[in-house]
Amino acid sequence: MLPPRDERQSLRVARFLMAAGTSLLVCLALSVCAFLDLLPWRAAIEGSAGILALVVVFAALFRSGLNQRFADPSLTTEQVAAAILLLAYIMYHAGPARAVLTPFYLVAMLFGVLRLNATRMLGLAFLALLAHAVMLHVLFLRGPGVNPRAALAEFVVLAVVLPWFAVMGGYVNRLRTRLSDSHRELQHAVEQIGELAVRDELTGAYNRRYLMEALVREQSRAERQSTPFAVCLIDIDHFKAINDGFGHAAGDSVLKDFARLVPQELRAVDVQGRFGGEEFLIILPGTDTVGAQACAERVRARTEATVFPGVPRVTVTVGVATYARKEPVSALLARADKALYEGKSAGRNRVVTIG
């Protein structure tokens, strides 16, 4: 069997291998019955050959990936139906061993419990009843070797057990589906909670807590690998005037738009978020002073060129600092904040760098 191409296909192959292994148990049962003279060796050999042929056919479907063209790529209904029809054929030749082999109908249907709903399960149950009834009828027509009362009792028992098993199997499948849905919903809720814990509620950018954790991680990496990294501390110029002149709704809109604008000038490995109020922080892994200054200038220029709805003009001032070995994160941020203050004192809308 070739390695499955994805996780779902891997699960389908695992189920098929389990079913194939169980089919080999039927071959063992046929051999035991033949050894005890309850079944002709010819019937045991033909039945085993039929089982192996089915295993090969379905193995080829899974190996080639053709199973994925079916409505149910696991081919559960097809596998169970084929097993039922083959069992009916084996029982036609089973003679006294027929009663011993009858429970294998339930074994075949058992593989549908975790995949098929009650309607599919009932369909397979009626297929088994029909196949068994046809087999008994042909046996009765062939000769006097069939006891009509025993055959009728055998069929009545199956007529009671198989539909009941199908209904219970469908019920179990429904419970499994609900449990699976609940698990997915819970997992989604946990992911959402995780996102809320690291995201700023207004802008959707990373929050201060996450940024500080990212700084510590980047500091550790820089110390281990002796690689540079830099930070850009960004302040939206005259933000209080925006709030006072155009309203807090306009100020919130500027914050959200700016948070969406910044990533367009960053790499996938860069981290940006809202550091507090109108301040944003960018962490630039593997970046020296020159690269950080260039990134900050791109953000500044793009902000100045962007039209923010409801506000005449928005600019930013950026303080850039590059990490120095053994330097505390607080000291790095303090240098970036000092550079930012110098930029604001010099007239804003500029990038100031402290190495």
C-alpha positions in Angstrom: 0.0 0.0 0.0 1.4 3.4 -1.0 1.6 6.1 1.6 -1.7 8.0 1.8 -1.6 11.5 0.4 -3.4 13.2 3.2 -4.6 12.7 6.7 -8.2 11.7 5.7 -6.9 9.2 3.1 -4.7 7.8 5.8 -7.7 7.3 8.1 -9.6 5.6 5.2 -6.7 3.3 4.5 -6.5 2.4 8.2 -10.2 1.5 8.3 -9.8 -0.6 5.2 -6.9 -2.5 6.6 -8.9 -3.2 9.7 -11.8 -4.6 7.5 -9.3 -6.6 5.5 -7.9 -8.1 8.7 -11.3 -9.1 9.8 -12.0 -10.7 6.4 -9.0 -12.9 7.0 -10.7 -14.1 10.2 -13.6 -15.3 8.0 -11.1 -17.3 6.0 -9.9 -18.8 9.2 -13.4 -19.7 10.2 -14.0 -21.3 6.9 -10.9 -23.4 7.2 -11.9 -24.5 10.7 -15.3 -25.5 9.5 -13.8 -27.5 6.6 -11.3 -29.2 9.0 -14.3 -30.3 11.2 -16.1 -31.6 8.1 -18.9 -29.0 8.6 -18.0 -27.4 5.2 -16.6 -28.8 2.0 -13.0 -27.8 1.4 -14.0 -26.6 -2.0 -16.5 -24.1 -0.5 -13.9 -23.0 2.0 -11.3 -22.4 -0.7 -13.7 -20.7 -3.1 -15.0 -18.5 -0.2 -11.5 -17.5 0.9 -10.5 -16.8 -2.7 -13.5 -14.5 -3.1 -12.6 -12.7 0.1 -9.0 -12.2 -1.0 -10.3 -11.0 -4.4 -12.4 -8.3 -2.7 -9.5 -7.2 -0.6 -7.3 -6.8 -3.7 -10.0 -4.9 -5.5 -10.6 -2.4 -2.7 -6.9 -2.2 -2.0 -6.4 -1.2 -5.6 -9.1 1.5 -5.3 -7.4 3.0 -2.2 -3.9 2.7 -3.6 -4.8 4.5 -6.9 -6.9 7.1 -5.2 -9.9 6.2 -7.3 -11.9 5.9 -4.0 -11.8 9.7 -3.8 -14.1 10.0 -6.8 -17.0 8.3 -4.9 -19.5 10.2 -2.9 -18.1 8.5 0.2 -14.4 8.0 -0.4 -14.2 5.5 2.5 -16.3 3.1 0.4 -17.9 1.9 3.6 -21.3 1.0 2.0 -19.6 -0.7 -1.0 -17.3 -2.7 1.3 -20.1 -3.9 3.6 -22.5 -4.7 0.7 -19.8 -6.7 -1.1 -19.1 -8.6 2.1 -22.8 -9.4 2.7 -23.3 -10.7 -0.9 -20.1 -12.9 -0.6 -21.3 -14.2 2.8 -24.6 -15.2 1.2 -22.8 -17.1 -1.5 -20.5 -18.9 1.0 -23.6 -19.9 3.1 -25.2 -21.4 0.0 -22.4 -24.0 0.1 -21.9 -24.0 3.9 -24.4 -26.8 4.8 -24.2 -27.5 8.6 -21.8 -24.6 9.0 -24.4 -22.0 7.9 -25.5 -21.4 11.5 -21.8 -20.8 12.5 -21.2 -18.3 9.8 -24.5 -16.3 10.1 -23.1 -13.9 12.8 -20.6 -12.6 10.2 -23.5 -10.6 8.8 -23.3 -8.5 12.0 -19.5 -8.4 11.8 -19.7 -7.0 8.2 -22.3 -4.4 9.3 -20.3 -3.4 12.3 -17.9 -1.5 10.0 -20.7 0.8 9.0 -21.6 1.9 12.5 -19.0 4.7 12.7 -19.6 6.0 9.1 -23.2 5.3 8.0 -26.5 6.8 9.2 -29.5 4.7 10.1 -31.0 4.8 6.6 -27.8 3.4 5.1 -27.5 0.8 7.8 -31.2 -0.3 7.3 -30.5 -0.5 3.6 -27.6 -2.9 4.2 -29.7 -4.9 6.7 -32.4 -5.4 4.1 -29.8 -6.3 1.5 -28.5 -9.0 3.9 -32.1 -10.3 4.5 -32.8 -10.3 0.8 -29.5 -12.1 0.0 -30.1 -14.7 2.8 -33.7 -15.2 1.7 -32.7 -15.8 -1.9 -30.0 -18.2 -0.8 -32.4 -20.2 1.4 -35.0 -20.2 -1.4 -32.4 -21.5 -4.0 -31.3 -24.2 -1.4 -34.9 -25.2 -0.9 -35.5 -25.5 -4.7 -32.3 -27.5 -5.1 -33.3 -30.4 -3.0 -34.7 -31.7 0.3 -31.5 -30.9 2.3 -33.1 -27.8 3.9 -35.4 -28.0 6.9 -38.1 -25.5 6.1 -38.9 -24.8 9.8 -35.2 -24.3 10.8 -34.7 -22.1 7.7 -37.7 -20.0 8.6 -36.6 -19.7 12.2 -33.1 -18.7 11.0 -34.6 -16.1 8.7 -36.9 -14.7 11.4 -34.1 -14.3 13.8 -32.0 -12.4 11.2 -35.1 -10.3 10.3 -35.3 -9.2 14.0 -31.6 -8.8 14.7 -30.3 -7.1 11.6 -32.8 -4.2 11.4 -32.4 -3.7 15.2 -28.6 -3.7 14.8 -28.9 -1.2 11.9 -31.1 1.2 14.0 -28.7 1.0 16.9 -25.8 1.5 14.6 -27.4 4.6 13.1 -28.0 5.9 16.6 -24.4 5.4 17.6 -23.3 7.1 14.4 -25.6 10.0 15.2 -24.0 10.3 18.6 -20.6 10.1 17.2 -21.4 12.9 14.7 -22.8 15.1 17.4 -19.7 14.5 19.5 -17.5 15.3 16.6 -19.4 18.5 15.9 -19.2 19.5 19.5 -15.5 18.8 19.5 -15.0 21.0 16.4 -17.1 23.8 18.0 -15.1 23.6 21.2 -11.8 23.6 19.3 -13.0 26.6 17.3 -14.0 28.4 20.6 -10.7 27.6 22.2 -8.9 29.1 19.1 -11.1 32.2 19.3 -10.3 32.6 22.9 -6.6 32.2 22.2 -6.9 34.9 19.5 -8.7 37.2 21.8 -5.9 36.8 24.4 -3.3 38.0 22.0 -5.3 40.4 19.8 -6.2 44.0 20.3 -10.0 44.2 20.4 -10.3 47.4 18.3 -7.7 46.9 15.6 -7.3 43.1 15.5 -3.5 43.6 15.6 -1.4 41.9 18.3 -1.7 43.4 21.7 1.0 44.6 24.1 1.1 41.4 26.0 1.8 39.4 22.8 4.4 41.9 21.6 6.3 41.7 24.9 6.4 37.9 24.7 7.5 38.1 21.0 10.3 40.5 22.1 11.5 38.1 24.7 11.5 35.2 22.2 13.4 37.3 19.6 15.9 38.4 22.3 16.6 34.8 23.1 17.0 33.9 19.5 19.4 36.8 18.9 21.5 35.7 21.9 21.6 32.1 20.8 22.3 32.7 17.1 24.1 36.1 17.3 21.7 37.6 14.8 20.4 41.2 14.9 16.9 42.4 15.3 15.3 45.8 15.5 12.1 47.5 16.7 10.2 50.4 15.3 8.0 52.3 17.8 5.4 54.2 15.9 3.2 57.1 17.1 0.3 58.5 15.0 0.9 62.2 14.9 -1.6 64.6 16.6 -4.0 61.8 17.4 -5.6 63.7 20.2 -6.5 66.4 17.7 -8.1 63.8 15.4 -10.3 62.6 18.3 -11.1 66.2 19.4 -11.7 67.5 15.9 -13.4 64.6 14.2 -14.7 62.4 17.0 -13.6 59.2 18.7 -15.3 57.2 15.9 -12.9 58.8 13.4 -10.0 58.1 15.7 -10.9 54.5 16.0 -11.3 54.2 12.3 -7.7 55.7 11.8 -6.3 53.1 14.3 -8.0 50.2 12.5 -7.0 51.4 9.0 -3.4 52.0 10.1 -3.2 48.5 11.7 -4.3 47.1 8.3 -1.8 49.3 6.4 1.4 48.4 8.2 1.6 44.7 7.3 1.7 45.6 3.6 5.2 46.9 4.2 6.4 44.0 6.3 7.8 40.5 5.7 6.0 37.3 6.9 8.4 36.9 9.8 7.9 40.5 11.1 5.5 41.1 14.0 3.4 44.2 14.4 0.8 45.2 16.9 -0.8 48.0 19.0 1.5 48.8 21.8 -1.0 51.1 23.5 -3.2 54.1 22.7 -2.0 55.4 19.3 1.4 53.7 19.5 2.3 50.6 17.4 5.3 48.4 17.6 7.1 46.5 14.8 9.6 43.7 15.6 12.0 43.0 12.7 13.9 39.7 13.2 17.3 39.4 11.5 17.3 43.1 10.6 20.1 45.6 11.3 19.8 49.4 11.7 19.9 50.2 8.0 17.1 47.6 7.2 15.0 48.8 10.1 15.3 52.4 9.1 14.3 51.5 5.5 11.2 49.6 6.8 10.2 52.4 9.0 10.5 54.9 6.2 8.3 52.8 4.0 5.6 52.7 6.7 5.9 56.5 7.2 5.7 57.2 3.5 2.8 54.9 2.9 0.9 56.4 5.8 1.4 59.9 4.5 0.3 58.8 1.0 -2.8 57.0 2.3 -6.2 58.7 2.4 -8.0 57.9 5.7 -11.8 58.4 5.4 -13.1 61.3 7.4 -9.6 62.7 8.2 -7.7 65.2 6.1 -4.2 63.9 6.6 -2.5 61.3 8.8 1.2 61.0 9.5 3.4 59.0 11.8 6.7 59.4 13.7 8.9 56.4 14.1 11.6 55.7 16.6 14.0 52.9 15.5 16.4 51.0 17.8 18.6 47.9 17.1 19.1 45.3 19.8 22.5 45.3 21.6 23.7 42.0 23.0 22.8 41.3 26.7 20.5 44.3 26.6 17.2 44.0 28.5 14.1 44.3 26.4 13.0 47.3 28.5 16.3 49.1 27.6 15.7 48.4 23.9 12.2 49.9 24.1 13.4 52.8 26.1 15.9 53.7 23.3 13.2 53.3 20.7 10.9 55.6 22.8 13.7 58.1 23.1 14.2 58.1 19.3 10.4 58.6 18.9 10.4 61.5 21.3 13.3 63.1 19.4 11.3 62.7 16.2 8.2 64.4 17.7 10.3 67.2 19.1 11.8 67.8 15.6 8.5 68.3 14.0 6.9 64.8 13.6 6.3 62.8 10.4 9.9 61.4 10.4 12.0 58.4 11.3 14.7 58.8 13.9 17.2 56.0 14.6 19.2 55.1 17.6 21.6 52.2 16.9 
